[in-house]
Amino acid sequence: MKSDTPSVAIQQDFSEIPAKKLGTSYHGNRNEKPYYRPYVIKLMSQGLCILCRKPNPAKTFHCADCTDKKVKTHRQKREQCAALGQCTECGEKWSGPTKRCARCRKRKLDEKKNRALNWFCVSCARARDSEHKRCSNCLKIQRQRIRALRLKRYQDGKCVQCAAIKSTNGLYCEICILKSASRKWLEDFSRWTELRDMFLAQNGCCAYTGKPISLDDNASIDHKTPRSKGGLNNIENLQWVSWEVNRAKTDLAHTEFIAMCKAVAARFP
């Protein structure tokens, strides 16, 4: 039977050829033997799966069958490591909030950063065809996966962003709504507690009409002194108002808006 291991002659021939001339972007893994990288490059250039050596028209690392097997195996491994309190990458003891330890997370981030800087896809390590960090194929797969995940979370009554059980009727929970508003107006999502305290200080009511407002429905942030007139994005210059009031106020100052409301009320008693 013919062995799958490449001969010494093949190893020497491929070791002298730069990876760029072979028309691929495979960079190899940490624990690969010296001959493994050029051999994988040869299989991918011939359109073969690197595991089962069957035809693979996509010219990726693995064919569809091997990809399904690896996904299932990796899922079982992650579940087992999570149950034992281990890192899913290196197997060391880890009790942090993530599935990988801090060292493995840093290594993964560095690998993706190097791929992005060298115009390679951060997912499949193939050459990118756009300015996005992923190639068009991986980007399409990622968007489909995110869309399916968000739909499942919405059907389960969870926040589509953080998967927490939400009490609102919208797509996001109150914390994600506050974080989004904090990132937009305070330029720091970690200050969402300040917006929450301000909302509670107003008893969940509009600062002008006094009517109840909801974070997932008609609540919006208003600047007391508009930014067009020198107002700043600080917590002292912000207040919660209803969406209709904020739209009517536009870029008016507080005193100007009150004067306009009084003029309208006097005109239609």
N, C-alpha and C positions, 0 to 999 in steps of 0.2 A: 504494500500500500504506500502510496506517495504521501510523504509527510507534509503538513501545512507549514512547518517551520522553514523559513527561507534559508538557502544555502549560504556558505561563507562568501561565495563569489557575488551573490546578489547583495549581501550586506555591504561589501566593499564598493560595488558599483553605485548603489543608491546613497551611501554615506557621503560620496563626493559631489552629489548633485544638490544645489541649493533648493530649498523648499519652494521658492517662488517660481522656479523654472518648471516645476511639476504641476503647476496650475492648481494649487490647493492652498488652504490656509490653516491646516492642522498643525497645532503647536506641541502636541504630545502631553502626557501626564507625568506626574512626579515619579511613579514607581515603574515606568516602562523600561524594558531592556534596551540597549543601544540600537539593536536592529529593528525594534518594533515600529518606530516612527516611520522610517522609509518604507517598510512593508505595508503599513496602513495606507500611506500615501499612494502606493502602487495599486492597492485594491480599490481605493476610492476613485482613482483615475480610470480604472477599468469598469467602473460601475458595479462593484461587488460589495456585498455586506462584509464587514470586517470580522463578524462572528461566525456566520454560517456559510459565507462565500457564495451565497446565491445572488442572482442578478438583482441589482437595486437601481432602477432607473433614476431615482432622485439623487443618486451619488452622495448620499449622506453616510454617516458612520454605520448605521444599522438599518436593516429593512423594516417593514411594518411589523412583521411577526416578532422579530427580536426586540424591537422597541417596546411592544406591548409586554413582553416577558420581563424586560428590564424595569419598566414602570411598575409592574406588579411586585417584582422582587424588592425594589427600592421602597415601595410603600410599606411592605411587610417589615423591612428592616427599620424604617423610621418609627413605625408603631411599636416595634419591640424595644428599640432604644429609648423611646419616650416613656414606655412603661418601666424600664429599668433605671431611668434617670441618667442616661448617657447621651453624649453628643452623637448625632446621626452621621457625622463625618469621620471622626477619629475613634469613637467608642469610649472616650474618657468620661469620667464622672462629671455631670453637668446638671445643675438645677436652676439655670437661668430661665428667663421668659422665652428665649428663642430655642429652636431645635438644634442649632449648632453652638459650640462654645465660642468664646470671644476670639480665640486664635484662628479657628477655621472660618469664622465670618470675615475676619480681616483678610485672610488669604483669598477667599472667594471674591471679595470686593476688589482686591488688588488685581486679580486675574481679569475681571470684567473691565476694570479701568484701563489695563494695558491693551486689551483687545479693542476697546473703543478708541484709544489714541492711535492705534495702528490700522484703523478702518476695517476691523473685523467685527462680525456679529458677536455680541456678548452671550448669545445662547448656543449657536451651533458652530462658532469660530470660523465661519466661511466669510469670504469677502463681502462687504456691504455694498448695496447698490443705491443707497440714499444717505442723507445726513443723520438719520435715526440710528440709535445704538444697535438696532436689530435689522437684519435683512428683511426684505418684503415678505418672504414666506413665514419667518418666525414672528414678524409683527402681526400678520394676519391670524396666525394660530393663537398668539397671546391675546389679541382683541376678542376672538371668539371665546376663549377660555374665561376671560374677565366678564364678558357679557353673560355667559351661562352661570358663572358664580354669583353675579349680582342678582340675576333673575331668581336663582334658588334661594338666596338670602331674603329677597323681598317676599317670595311665596311663603317662607317660613316665619314671616313677621319679624325679621331682623334688619338691622341697619346694613345697607349695602356697602358701607365703607369699612366698618369695624366689626361687623357680624354680632354686635351686642343686641340684646332684646330691647326694642324701642317701645316707648309709650306714645309716640307721635303717629300721625297718619301719613306722613310723607315718606321719603326714601331714606332719610338719615335720622339718627338719634339726636337728642338735644346737645350732647357733648360735641359731636361732629359738626353740627350747625354752628355752635359757638366757636369751635376751633377755626372753621372756615371764615367766620366774620372777624376773628382776631387776626388771622393771617392777612386779611384784606385791609383792615382799618388800622390795626396796631402793628402790622408788619412783623408779628411774632405769634405763632399759633399757641405757644405755651402760656400766653396771657388771657386765655379764654375764661379763666376763673374771675377775672375782673369784670368782664362783660356779664357773666352770670350773676355776680353780686350786684351789679347795676340793675339788672333785670328784676332781681328780687327786691331791691330797694324801691323800685317803682311799683311793686306789688303786681308785676305782670301787666301793667296798664300803660297806655299811651301817655307820653309826657304832656301832650296838649289836650286831647279829648277826654282822657281819664277812662276810656273804654278798655276792656280786656283785650290783649293781643296774644297771639300764639307764635312761638318761634318757628314752627313748621308751616305757618299759613300766611299771616299778614304783618309780622314784625320786621322792622328794618332799622338800620342805624342812621341817625341824623346828626349832622354837625351843628352845634349851636351857632358858631360863627363859621360860615361857609369857607371852604378852602380857597375859593376865588377871591375872598376878602381877607385873606391872611390867617384863616383858621388852621389849626394843627391837628394831626392825627394822635391826640392824646386822650386819655380816659376822661379828663375834665371837660373836654369839648364835645363829648359824645353823649347821646341819649337814645333811648328806645322809643320809637313812635310807630304808628301804623303806616302801612305802605301808602295808603291814600293821602295821609297828611304829608308824608315825605315828598310825594310827587307834587302836591300843591305848593309846598314851601319852596322847592327848587333851590335857588342860590340866595334866598332872602335871609337876612339876619333875624335873630329872635324878635327884636322890637319891630322890625319891618313886617314880619309875618303876623304878629299880633295886631298891628295897626290895620293891615289889610283885612284880617278876619272881622275886626270891629266895623270897618267900612261896609263890608258885605252884609253883616248882620243888621246894620242900620238901614241899609237899602231894602232889605226884605224882612221886615219885622214879623 
